[in-house]
Amino acid sequence: MYQLRALLMNVFCYPGVFRDGRVGSILDVTPGHTPILDVERAFHSQMGNSDRTEVDMRLGHLLIEAN
């Protein structure tokens, strides 16, 4: 599992990966967002229950889980 998080860092934290806009376009992420690793999130169900979890990476509105 740690190898997959390292892969996320190597790909998305590489300087200039979002420079020309192609990667952001593929992921539907607007320019200017910085990858944030190990984000704690609370997810709420329609029945009012909530669950706290950790997501491997957030990039703008996109949540990425390395499994």
mmCIF file of the N, C-alpha and C atoms, coordinates in Angstrom:
data_MODEL
# 
_entry.id   MODEL 
# 
loop_
_atom_site.group_PDB 
_atom_site.id 
_atom_site.type_symbol 
_atom_site.label_atom_id 
_atom_site.label_alt_id 
_atom_site.label_comp_id 
_atom_site.label_asym_id 
_atom_site.label_entity_id 
_atom_site.label_seq_id 
_atom_site.pdbx_PDB_ins_code 
_atom_site.Cartn_x 
_atom_site.Cartn_y 
_atom_site.Cartn_z 
_atom_site.occupancy 
_atom_site.B_iso_or_equiv 
_atom_site.pdbx_formal_charge 
_atom_site.auth_seq_id 
_atom_site.auth_comp_id 
_atom_site.auth_asym_id 
_atom_site.auth_atom_id 
_atom_site.pdbx_PDB_model_num 
ATOM 1   N N  . MET A 1 1  ? 0.820   -1.190 0.000   1.00 0.00 ? 1  MET A N  1 
ATOM 2   C CA . MET A 1 1  ? 0.000   0.000  0.000   1.00 0.00 ? 1  MET A CA 1 
ATOM 3   C C  . MET A 1 1  ? 0.868   1.260  0.000   1.00 0.00 ? 1  MET A C  1 
ATOM 4   N N  . TYR A 1 2  ? 1.962   1.238  0.732   1.00 0.00 ? 2  TYR A N  1 
ATOM 5   C CA . TYR A 1 2  ? 2.823   2.418  0.765   1.00 0.00 ? 2  TYR A CA 1 
ATOM 6   C C  . TYR A 1 2  ? 3.460   2.679  -0.592  1.00 0.00 ? 2  TYR A C  1 
ATOM 7   N N  . GLN A 1 3  ? 3.684   1.619  -1.372  1.00 0.00 ? 3  GLN A N  1 
ATOM 8   C CA . GLN A 1 3  ? 4.255   1.803  -2.694  1.00 0.00 ? 3  GLN A CA 1 
ATOM 9   C C  . GLN A 1 3  ? 3.288   2.556  -3.598  1.00 0.00 ? 3  GLN A C  1 
ATOM 10  N N  . LEU A 1 4  ? 1.986   2.306  -3.436  1.00 0.00 ? 4  LEU A N  1 
ATOM 11  C CA . LEU A 1 4  ? 1.008   3.004  -4.267  1.00 0.00 ? 4  LEU A CA 1 
ATOM 12  C C  . LEU A 1 4  ? 0.921   4.481  -3.897  1.00 0.00 ? 4  LEU A C  1 
ATOM 13  N N  . ARG A 1 5  ? 1.015   4.793  -2.613  1.00 0.00 ? 5  ARG A N  1 
ATOM 14  C CA . ARG A 1 5  ? 1.038   6.205  -2.209  1.00 0.00 ? 5  ARG A CA 1 
ATOM 15  C C  . ARG A 1 5  ? 2.286   6.887  -2.742  1.00 0.00 ? 5  ARG A C  1 
ATOM 16  N N  . ALA A 1 6  ? 3.408   6.182  -2.703  1.00 0.00 ? 6  ALA A N  1 
ATOM 17  C CA . ALA A 1 6  ? 4.643   6.745  -3.263  1.00 0.00 ? 6  ALA A CA 1 
ATOM 18  C C  . ALA A 1 6  ? 4.488   6.982  -4.761  1.00 0.00 ? 6  ALA A C  1 
ATOM 19  N N  . LEU A 1 7  ? 3.782   6.090  -5.449  1.00 0.00 ? 7  LEU A N  1 
ATOM 20  C CA . LEU A 1 7  ? 3.536   6.280  -6.869  1.00 0.00 ? 7  LEU A CA 1 
ATOM 21  C C  . LEU A 1 7  ? 2.684   7.526  -7.114  1.00 0.00 ? 7  LEU A C  1 
ATOM 22  N N  . LEU A 1 8  ? 1.663   7.735  -6.282  1.00 0.00 ? 8  LEU A N  1 
ATOM 23  C CA . LEU A 1 8  ? 0.857   8.959  -6.402  1.00 0.00 ? 8  LEU A CA 1 
ATOM 24  C C  . LEU A 1 8  ? 1.742   10.194 -6.249  1.00 0.00 ? 8  LEU A C  1 
ATOM 25  N N  . MET A 1 9  ? 2.620   10.163 -5.270  1.00 0.00 ? 9  MET A N  1 
ATOM 26  C CA . MET A 1 9  ? 3.518   11.302 -5.062  1.00 0.00 ? 9  MET A CA 1 
ATOM 27  C C  . MET A 1 9  ? 4.432   11.497 -6.261  1.00 0.00 ? 9  MET A C  1 
ATOM 28  N N  . ASN A 1 10 ? 5.000   10.406 -6.780  1.00 0.00 ? 10 ASN A N  1 
ATOM 29  C CA . ASN A 1 10 ? 5.919   10.516 -7.917  1.00 0.00 ? 10 ASN A CA 1 
ATOM 30  C C  . ASN A 1 10 ? 5.231   11.064 -9.159  1.00 0.00 ? 10 ASN A C  1 
ATOM 31  N N  . VAL A 1 11 ? 4.000   10.696 -9.373  1.00 0.00 ? 11 VAL A N  1 
ATOM 32  C CA . VAL A 1 11 ? 3.286   11.144 -10.577 1.00 0.00 ? 11 VAL A CA 1 
ATOM 33  C C  . VAL A 1 11 ? 2.733   12.557 -10.400 1.00 0.00 ? 11 VAL A C  1 
ATOM 34  N N  . PHE A 1 12 ? 1.959   12.777 -9.338  1.00 0.00 ? 12 PHE A N  1 
ATOM 35  C CA . PHE A 1 12 ? 1.220   14.035 -9.219  1.00 0.00 ? 12 PHE A CA 1 
ATOM 36  C C  . PHE A 1 12 ? 2.003   15.161 -8.553  1.00 0.00 ? 12 PHE A C  1 
ATOM 37  N N  . CYS A 1 13 ? 3.078   14.861 -7.871  1.00 0.00 ? 13 CYS A N  1 
ATOM 38  C CA . CYS A 1 13 ? 3.881   15.909 -7.239  1.00 0.00 ? 13 CYS A CA 1 
ATOM 39  C C  . CYS A 1 13 ? 5.126   16.243 -8.051  1.00 0.00 ? 13 CYS A C  1 
ATOM 40  N N  . TYR A 1 14 ? 5.265   15.625 -9.211  1.00 0.00 ? 14 TYR A N  1 
ATOM 41  C CA . TYR A 1 14 ? 6.392   15.920 -10.086 1.00 0.00 ? 14 TYR A CA 1 
ATOM 42  C C  . TYR A 1 14 ? 6.275   17.357 -10.587 1.00 0.00 ? 14 TYR A C  1 
ATOM 43  N N  . PRO A 1 15 ? 7.356   18.147 -10.482 1.00 0.00 ? 15 PRO A N  1 
ATOM 44  C CA . PRO A 1 15 ? 7.283   19.548 -10.929 1.00 0.00 ? 15 PRO A CA 1 
ATOM 45  C C  . PRO A 1 15 ? 6.892   19.648 -12.402 1.00 0.00 ? 15 PRO A C  1 
ATOM 46  N N  . GLY A 1 16 ? 5.904   20.429 -12.677 1.00 0.00 ? 16 GLY A N  1 
ATOM 47  C CA . GLY A 1 16 ? 5.493   20.675 -14.049 1.00 0.00 ? 16 GLY A CA 1 
ATOM 48  C C  . GLY A 1 16 ? 4.491   19.698 -14.628 1.00 0.00 ? 16 GLY A C  1 
ATOM 49  N N  . VAL A 1 17 ? 4.022   18.730 -13.848 1.00 0.00 ? 17 VAL A N  1 
ATOM 50  C CA . VAL A 1 17 ? 3.095   17.740 -14.399 1.00 0.00 ? 17 VAL A CA 1 
ATOM 51  C C  . VAL A 1 17 ? 1.788   18.391 -14.870 1.00 0.00 ? 17 VAL A C  1 
ATOM 52  N N  . PHE A 1 18 ? 1.408   19.496 -14.272 1.00 0.00 ? 18 PHE A N  1 
ATOM 53  C CA . PHE A 1 18 ? 0.167   20.178 -14.666 1.00 0.00 ? 18 PHE A CA 1 
ATOM 54  C C  . PHE A 1 18 ? 0.433   21.412 -15.521 1.00 0.00 ? 18 PHE A C  1 
ATOM 55  N N  . ARG A 1 19 ? 1.665   21.636 -15.894 1.00 0.00 ? 19 ARG A N  1 
ATOM 56  C CA . ARG A 1 19 ? 2.052   22.884 -16.569 1.00 0.00 ? 19 ARG A CA 1 
ATOM 57  C C  . ARG A 1 19 ? 1.313   23.119 -17.876 1.00 0.00 ? 19 ARG A C  1 
ATOM 58  N N  . ASP A 1 20 ? 1.231   22.106 -18.737 1.00 0.00 ? 20 ASP A N  1 
ATOM 59  C CA . ASP A 1 20 ? 0.610   22.336 -20.049 1.00 0.00 ? 20 ASP A CA 1 
ATOM 60  C C  . ASP A 1 20 ? -0.899  22.088 -20.055 1.00 0.00 ? 20 ASP A C  1 
ATOM 61  N N  . GLY A 1 21 ? -1.467  21.616 -18.939 1.00 0.00 ? 21 GLY A N  1 
ATOM 62  C CA . GLY A 1 21 ? -2.910  21.463 -18.822 1.00 0.00 ? 21 GLY A CA 1 
ATOM 63  C C  . GLY A 1 21 ? -3.477  20.137 -19.272 1.00 0.00 ? 21 GLY A C  1 
ATOM 64  N N  . ARG A 1 22 ? -2.664  19.255 -19.880 1.00 0.00 ? 22 ARG A N  1 
ATOM 65  C CA . ARG A 1 22 ? -3.200  17.995 -20.390 1.00 0.00 ? 22 ARG A CA 1 
ATOM 66  C C  . ARG A 1 22 ? -3.646  17.058 -19.265 1.00 0.00 ? 22 ARG A C  1 
ATOM 67  N N  . VAL A 1 23 ? -2.836  16.914 -18.215 1.00 0.00 ? 23 VAL A N  1 
ATOM 68  C CA . VAL A 1 23 ? -3.202  16.013 -17.110 1.00 0.00 ? 23 VAL A CA 1 
ATOM 69  C C  . VAL A 1 23 ? -4.430  16.542 -16.389 1.00 0.00 ? 23 VAL A C  1 
ATOM 70  N N  . GLY A 1 24 ? -4.467  17.838 -16.123 1.00 0.00 ? 24 GLY A N  1 
ATOM 71  C CA . GLY A 1 24 ? -5.638  18.432 -15.490 1.00 0.00 ? 24 GLY A CA 1 
ATOM 72  C C  . GLY A 1 24 ? -6.888  18.278 -16.326 1.00 0.00 ? 24 GLY A C  1 
ATOM 73  N N  . SER A 1 25 ? -6.745  18.375 -17.633 1.00 0.00 ? 25 SER A N  1 
ATOM 74  C CA . SER A 1 25 ? -7.879  18.206 -18.535 1.00 0.00 ? 25 SER A CA 1 
ATOM 75  C C  . SER A 1 25 ? -8.420  16.778 -18.485 1.00 0.00 ? 25 SER A C  1 
ATOM 76  N N  . ILE A 1 26 ? -7.528  15.802 -18.461 1.00 0.00 ? 26 ILE A N  1 
ATOM 77  C CA . ILE A 1 26 ? -7.951  14.405 -18.397 1.00 0.00 ? 26 ILE A CA 1 
ATOM 78  C C  . ILE A 1 26 ? -8.710  14.130 -17.098 1.00 0.00 ? 26 ILE A C  1 
ATOM 79  N N  . LEU A 1 27 ? -8.239  14.720 -15.992 1.00 0.00 ? 27 LEU A N  1 
ATOM 80  C CA . LEU A 1 27 ? -8.843  14.488 -14.680 1.00 0.00 ? 27 LEU A CA 1 
ATOM 81  C C  . LEU A 1 27 ? -9.970  15.466 -14.362 1.00 0.00 ? 27 LEU A C  1 
ATOM 82  N N  . ASP A 1 28 ? -10.252 16.411 -15.256 1.00 0.00 ? 28 ASP A N  1 
ATOM 83  C CA . ASP A 1 28 ? -11.267 17.439 -15.056 1.00 0.00 ? 28 ASP A CA 1 
ATOM 84  C C  . ASP A 1 28 ? -10.974 18.282 -13.810 1.00 0.00 ? 28 ASP A C  1 
ATOM 85  N N  . VAL A 1 29 ? -9.701  18.667 -13.668 1.00 0.00 ? 29 VAL A N  1 
ATOM 86  C CA . VAL A 1 29 ? -9.261  19.500 -12.552 1.00 0.00 ? 29 VAL A CA 1 
ATOM 87  C C  . VAL A 1 29 ? -8.757  20.816 -13.133 1.00 0.00 ? 29 VAL A C  1 
ATOM 88  N N  . THR A 1 30 ? -9.256  21.912 -12.613 1.00 0.00 ? 30 THR A N  1 
ATOM 89  C CA . THR A 1 30 ? -8.846  23.219 -13.110 1.00 0.00 ? 30 THR A CA 1 
ATOM 90  C C  . THR A 1 30 ? -7.423  23.537 -12.663 1.00 0.00 ? 30 THR A C  1 
ATOM 91  N N  . PRO A 1 31 ? -6.711  24.370 -13.422 1.00 0.00 ? 31 PRO A N  1 
ATOM 92  C CA . PRO A 1 31 ? -5.331  24.713 -13.067 1.00 0.00 ? 31 PRO A CA 1 
ATOM 93  C C  . PRO A 1 31 ? -5.245  25.400 -11.702 1.00 0.00 ? 31 PRO A C  1 
ATOM 94  N N  . GLY A 1 32 ? -4.103  25.227 -11.065 1.00 0.00 ? 32 GLY A N  1 
ATOM 95  C CA . GLY A 1 32 ? -3.850  25.899 -9.800  1.00 0.00 ? 32 GLY A CA 1 
ATOM 96  C C  . GLY A 1 32 ? -4.037  25.044 -8.564  1.00 0.00 ? 32 GLY A C  1 
ATOM 97  N N  . HIS A 1 33 ? -4.510  23.824 -8.715  1.00 0.00 ? 33 HIS A N  1 
ATOM 98  C CA . HIS A 1 33 ? -4.692  22.953 -7.558  1.00 0.00 ? 33 HIS A CA 1 
ATOM 99  C C  . HIS A 1 33 ? -3.407  22.193 -7.267  1.00 0.00 ? 33 HIS A C  1 
ATOM 100 N N  . THR A 1 34 ? -3.127  22.023 -5.991  1.00 0.00 ? 34 THR A N  1 
ATOM 101 C CA . THR A 1 34 ? -1.960  21.277 -5.535  1.00 0.00 ? 34 THR A CA 1 
ATOM 102 C C  . THR A 1 34 ? -2.428  19.965 -4.921  1.00 0.00 ? 34 THR A C  1 
ATOM 103 N N  . PRO A 1 35 ? -1.773  18.852 -5.222  1.00 0.00 ? 35 PRO A N  1 
ATOM 104 C CA . PRO A 1 35 ? -2.153  17.582 -4.610  1.00 0.00 ? 35 PRO A CA 1 
ATOM 105 C C  . PRO A 1 35 ? -1.948  17.626 -3.094  1.00 0.00 ? 35 PRO A C  1 
ATOM 106 N N  . ILE A 1 36 ? -2.930  17.141 -2.364  1.00 0.00 ? 36 ILE A N  1 
ATOM 107 C CA . ILE A 1 36 ? -2.854  17.049 -0.899  1.00 0.00 ? 36 ILE A CA 1 
ATOM 108 C C  . ILE A 1 36 ? -2.965  15.575 -0.545  1.00 0.00 ? 36 ILE A C  1 
ATOM 109 N N  . LEU A 1 37 ? -1.964  15.057 0.145   1.00 0.00 ? 37 LEU A N  1 
ATOM 110 C CA . LEU A 1 37 ? -1.901  13.638 0.473   1.00 0.00 ? 37 LEU A CA 1 
ATOM 111 C C  . LEU A 1 37 ? -2.447  13.374 1.868   1.00 0.00 ? 37 LEU A C  1 
ATOM 112 N N  . ASP A 1 38 ? -2.999  12.174 2.074   1.00 0.00 ? 38 ASP A N  1 
ATOM 113 C CA . ASP A 1 38 ? -3.518  11.698 3.365   1.00 0.00 ? 38 ASP A CA 1 
ATOM 114 C C  . ASP A 1 38 ? -4.513  12.687 3.978   1.00 0.00 ? 38 ASP A C  1 
ATOM 115 N N  . VAL A 1 39 ? -5.646  12.825 3.317   1.00 0.00 ? 39 VAL A N  1 
ATOM 116 C CA . VAL A 1 39 ? -6.698  13.755 3.723   1.00 0.00 ? 39 VAL A CA 1 
ATOM 117 C C  . VAL A 1 39 ? -7.753  13.009 4.534   1.00 0.00 ? 39 VAL A C  1 
ATOM 118 N N  . GLU A 1 40 ? -8.104  13.523 5.710   1.00 0.00 ? 40 GLU A N  1 
ATOM 119 C CA . GLU A 1 40 ? -9.191  12.925 6.485   1.00 0.00 ? 40 GLU A CA 1 
ATOM 120 C C  . GLU A 1 40 ? -10.507 13.521 6.015   1.00 0.00 ? 40 GLU A C  1 
ATOM 121 N N  . ARG A 1 41 ? -11.488 12.650 5.772   1.00 0.00 ? 41 ARG A N  1 
ATOM 122 C CA . ARG A 1 41 ? -12.787 13.080 5.268   1.00 0.00 ? 41 ARG A CA 1 
ATOM 123 C C  . ARG A 1 41 ? -13.893 12.417 6.056   1.00 0.00 ? 41 ARG A C  1 
ATOM 124 N N  . ALA A 1 42 ? -15.019 13.085 6.125   1.00 0.00 ? 42 ALA A N  1 
ATOM 125 C CA . ALA A 1 42 ? -16.237 12.501 6.690   1.00 0.00 ? 42 ALA A CA 1 
ATOM 126 C C  . ALA A 1 42 ? -17.237 12.377 5.550   1.00 0.00 ? 42 ALA A C  1 
ATOM 127 N N  . PHE A 1 43 ? -17.751 11.186 5.362   1.00 0.00 ? 43 PHE A N  1 
ATOM 128 C CA . PHE A 1 43 ? -18.753 10.936 4.335   1.00 0.00 ? 43 PHE A CA 1 
ATOM 129 C C  . PHE A 1 43 ? -20.096 10.735 5.019   1.00 0.00 ? 43 PHE A C  1 
ATOM 130 N N  . HIS A 1 44 ? -21.124 11.369 4.498   1.00 0.00 ? 44 HIS A N  1 
ATOM 131 C CA . HIS A 1 44 ? -22.456 11.301 5.092   1.00 0.00 ? 44 HIS A CA 1 
ATOM 132 C C  . HIS A 1 44 ? -23.391 10.515 4.183   1.00 0.00 ? 44 HIS A C  1 
ATOM 133 N N  . SER A 1 45 ? -24.169 9.629  4.771   1.00 0.00 ? 45 SER A N  1 
ATOM 134 C CA . SER A 1 45 ? -25.132 8.858  3.991   1.00 0.00 ? 45 SER A CA 1 
ATOM 135 C C  . SER A 1 45 ? -26.468 9.592  3.953   1.00 0.00 ? 45 SER A C  1 
ATOM 136 N N  . GLN A 1 46 ? -27.362 9.144  3.126   1.00 0.00 ? 46 GLN A N  1 
ATOM 137 C CA . GLN A 1 46 ? -28.686 9.751  3.029   1.00 0.00 ? 46 GLN A CA 1 
ATOM 138 C C  . GLN A 1 46 ? -29.506 9.512  4.288   1.00 0.00 ? 46 GLN A C  1 
ATOM 139 N N  . MET A 1 47 ? -29.126 8.510  5.069   1.00 0.00 ? 47 MET A N  1 
ATOM 140 C CA . MET A 1 47 ? -29.862 8.203  6.294   1.00 0.00 ? 47 MET A CA 1 
ATOM 141 C C  . MET A 1 47 ? -29.328 8.995  7.486   1.00 0.00 ? 47 MET A C  1 
ATOM 142 N N  . GLY A 1 48 ? -28.354 9.863  7.254   1.00 0.00 ? 48 GLY A N  1 
ATOM 143 C CA . GLY A 1 48 ? -27.845 10.712 8.319   1.00 0.00 ? 48 GLY A CA 1 
ATOM 144 C C  . GLY A 1 48 ? -26.628 10.164 9.038   1.00 0.00 ? 48 GLY A C  1 
ATOM 145 N N  . ASN A 1 49 ? -26.191 8.976  8.689   1.00 0.00 ? 49 ASN A N  1 
ATOM 146 C CA . ASN A 1 49 ? -24.998 8.414  9.308   1.00 0.00 ? 49 ASN A CA 1 
ATOM 147 C C  . ASN A 1 49 ? -23.754 9.028  8.676   1.00 0.00 ? 49 ASN A C  1 
ATOM 148 N N  . SER A 1 50 ? -22.677 9.070  9.435   1.00 0.00 ? 50 SER A N  1 
ATOM 149 C CA . SER A 1 50 ? -21.432 9.562  8.871   1.00 0.00 ? 50 SER A CA 1 
ATOM 150 C C  . SER A 1 50 ? -20.313 8.578  9.186   1.00 0.00 ? 50 SER A C  1 
ATOM 151 N N  . ASP A 1 51 ? -19.299 8.602  8.350   1.00 0.00 ? 51 ASP A N  1 
ATOM 152 C CA . ASP A 1 51 ? -18.157 7.718  8.508   1.00 0.00 ? 51 ASP A CA 1 
ATOM 153 C C  . ASP A 1 51 ? -16.904 8.533  8.231   1.00 0.00 ? 51 ASP A C  1 
ATOM 154 N N  . ARG A 1 52 ? -15.944 8.478  9.139   1.00 0.00 ? 52 ARG A N  1 
ATOM 155 C CA . ARG A 1 52 ? -14.683 9.179  8.953   1.00 0.00 ? 52 ARG A CA 1 
ATOM 156 C C  . ARG A 1 52 ? -13.672 8.206  8.365   1.00 0.00 ? 52 ARG A C  1 
ATOM 157 N N  . THR A 1 53 ? -12.936 8.674  7.385   1.00 0.00 ? 53 THR A N  1 
ATOM 158 C CA . THR A 1 53 ? -11.943 7.836  6.730   1.00 0.00 ? 53 THR A CA 1 
ATOM 159 C C  . THR A 1 53 ? -10.806 8.717  6.235   1.00 0.00 ? 53 THR A C  1 
ATOM 160 N N  . GLU A 1 54 ? -9.787  8.092  5.733   1.00 0.00 ? 54 GLU A N  1 
ATOM 161 C CA . GLU A 1 54 ? -8.668  8.818  5.163   1.00 0.00 ? 54 GLU A CA 1 
ATOM 162 C C  . GLU A 1 54 ? -8.581  8.497  3.671   1.00 0.00 ? 54 GLU A C  1 
ATOM 163 N N  . VAL A 1 55 ? -8.474  9.537  2.879   1.00 0.00 ? 55 VAL A N  1 
ATOM 164 C CA . VAL A 1 55 ? -8.338  9.401  1.431   1.00 0.00 ? 55 VAL A CA 1 
ATOM 165 C C  . VAL A 1 55 ? -6.873  9.652  1.103   1.00 0.00 ? 55 VAL A C  1 
ATOM 166 N N  . ASP A 1 56 ? -6.329  8.874  0.179   1.00 0.00 ? 56 ASP A N  1 
ATOM 167 C CA . ASP A 1 56 ? -4.899  8.967  -0.109  1.00 0.00 ? 56 ASP A CA 1 
ATOM 168 C C  . ASP A 1 56 ? -4.491  10.307 -0.727  1.00 0.00 ? 56 ASP A C  1 
ATOM 169 N N  . MET A 1 57 ? -5.316  10.863 -1.602  1.00 0.00 ? 57 MET A N  1 
ATOM 170 C CA . MET A 1 57 ? -4.945  12.137 -2.208  1.00 0.00 ? 57 MET A CA 1 
ATOM 171 C C  . MET A 1 57 ? -6.186  12.903 -2.646  1.00 0.00 ? 57 MET A C  1 
ATOM 172 N N  . ARG A 1 58 ? -6.128  14.218 -2.486  1.00 0.00 ? 58 ARG A N  1 
ATOM 173 C CA . ARG A 1 58 ? -7.163  15.103 -3.006  1.00 0.00 ? 58 ARG A CA 1 
ATOM 174 C C  . ARG A 1 58 ? -6.504  16.067 -3.971  1.00 0.00 ? 58 ARG A C  1 
ATOM 175 N N  . LEU A 1 59 ? -7.142  16.242 -5.117  1.00 0.00 ? 59 LEU A N  1 
ATOM 176 C CA . LEU A 1 59 ? -6.663  17.173 -6.130  1.00 0.00 ? 59 LEU A CA 1 
ATOM 177 C C  . LEU A 1 59 ? -7.872  17.965 -6.593  1.00 0.00 ? 59 LEU A C  1 
ATOM 178 N N  . GLY A 1 60 ? -8.029  19.162 -6.055  1.00 0.00 ? 60 GLY A N  1 
ATOM 179 C CA . GLY A 1 60 ? -9.234  19.940 -6.335  1.00 0.00 ? 60 GLY A CA 1 
ATOM 180 C C  . GLY A 1 60 ? -10.447 19.219 -5.786  1.00 0.00 ? 60 GLY A C  1 
ATOM 181 N N  . HIS A 1 61 ? -11.419 18.932 -6.640  1.00 0.00 ? 61 HIS A N  1 
ATOM 182 C CA . HIS A 1 61 ? -12.635 18.220 -6.223  1.00 0.00 ? 61 HIS A CA 1 
ATOM 183 C C  . HIS A 1 61 ? -12.468 16.703 -6.278  1.00 0.00 ? 61 HIS A C  1 
ATOM 184 N N  . LEU A 1 62 ? -11.352 16.241 -6.848  1.00 0.00 ? 62 LEU A N  1 
ATOM 185 C CA . LEU A 1 62 ? -11.133 14.827 -7.108  1.00 0.00 ? 62 LEU A CA 1 
ATOM 186 C C  . LEU A 1 62 ? -10.490 14.143 -5.895  1.00 0.00 ? 62 LEU A C  1 
ATOM 187 N N  . LEU A 1 63 ? -11.084 13.037 -5.444  1.00 0.00 ? 63 LEU A N  1 
ATOM 188 C CA . LEU A 1 63 ? -10.515 12.222 -4.376  1.00 0.00 ? 63 LEU A CA 1 
ATOM 189 C C  . LEU A 1 63 ? -9.950  10.952 -5.007  1.00 0.00 ? 63 LEU A C  1 
ATOM 190 N N  . ILE A 1 64 ? -8.703  10.624 -4.670  1.00 0.00 ? 64 ILE A N  1 
ATOM 191 C CA . ILE A 1 64 ? -8.028  9.487  -5.265  1.00 0.00 ? 64 ILE A CA 1 
ATOM 192 C C  . ILE A 1 64 ? -7.599  8.529  -4.171  1.00 0.00 ? 64 ILE A C  1 
ATOM 193 N N  . GLU A 1 65 ? -7.957  7.267  -4.327  1.00 0.00 ? 65 GLU A N  1 
ATOM 194 C CA . GLU A 1 65 ? -7.614  6.213  -3.369  1.00 0.00 ? 65 GLU A CA 1 
ATOM 195 C C  . GLU A 1 65 ? -6.683  5.234  -4.062  1.00 0.00 ? 65 GLU A C  1 
ATOM 196 N N  . ALA A 1 66 ? -5.534  4.967  -3.450  1.00 0.00 ? 66 ALA A N  1 
ATOM 197 C CA . ALA A 1 66 ? -4.570  4.007  -4.001  1.00 0.00 ? 66 ALA A CA 1 
ATOM 198 C C  . ALA A 1 66 ? -4.804  2.657  -3.339  1.00 0.00 ? 66 ALA A C  1 
ATOM 199 N N  . ASN A 1 67 ? -5.258  1.687  -4.115  1.00 0.00 ? 67 ASN A N  1 
ATOM 200 C CA . ASN A 1 67 ? -5.513  0.356  -3.563  1.00 0.00 ? 67 ASN A CA 1 
ATOM 201 C C  . ASN A 1 67 ? -4.659  -0.663 -4.245  1.00 0.00 ? 67 ASN A C  1 
# 
